[in-house]
Amino acid sequence: MDNGRIEQIIDKHEGAASSLIQILLEIQSENHWLPKEALTRVSERLGVPLTRVLHIATFYKAFSLVPKGRHAVHICTGTACHVRGAQRILDAVQDTAGIKPGETDLDMRFSLETVNCLGCCALGPVMEINGKTYGKISPAETAAVLQKYE
């Protein structure tokens, strides 16, 4: 993400320190992570100490200080999904993408995370990619679903 785009996002929020979280969310959304240069620029423009910006960026799980893939894959491991085979879904995704939870593949295509609940227990097991829910998914279907995402 270039400095010009960071400036546009900050200007959109009129440089208000009260918009810090929203600004970081927008940078995260476009860039898939928060580079140190972006955090430094936000700190300077908003007049917020860099330590405060870093505290926010590390406190909320929505933010990442390391590069993430273009597609966020979440596997629900909550009780309902667990008893319906969530581990088999997770294993299939790991085999297909070649990554473990918390990792991003080398071509920056996928980042894999497990979550405790996606709020759709009746659809378990559930895999979510970029907010799109795939319910009652089988291990055999996971590779086909992942192939849809470039």
Steps between C-alpha positions, in 0.01 A plus 500: 500500500646831398514810717255679273228247577572518872467879479165466319365273773615737774361803314165323459479497880620861522813394687297443816676299770158367600492318163819304569336156508291570189809622312693188599206281396494661156874457453472138618208438264684625194847375584417180697743608771641811672855580387719690746532789253119537495482495880773762522324727249165464680671584830662812354189629324260439789740621767461171686812342653626202299487289816123566522450410132699178551300420814175523301645304207610214724199501733228433242502167319369669182846652449816330382856628507612227259392457137182299447372321195245645260244254634428449870394141570333433834413153623252483787616268777214573738313212662230456234752509216749287692257213548404522131855462373671840513841336548461310172416828324802668659723209396371520142567875481847453647577228244366705209649838592814364667463719807404465864277730708665837544701467179486653153606311190807615307308649207289708742181332381362365829532566871350231724348551844283294730216674683288393795167584338371656180144521627345248264514181706220326310720509188800323656763426408559848363777658296492873431705671229501881485172504691324247273373200695528143378283286725463126531816474297679169455876452488470402132327832418763723660757476219237594239390799708859620550567477125232765441726757667793645313 
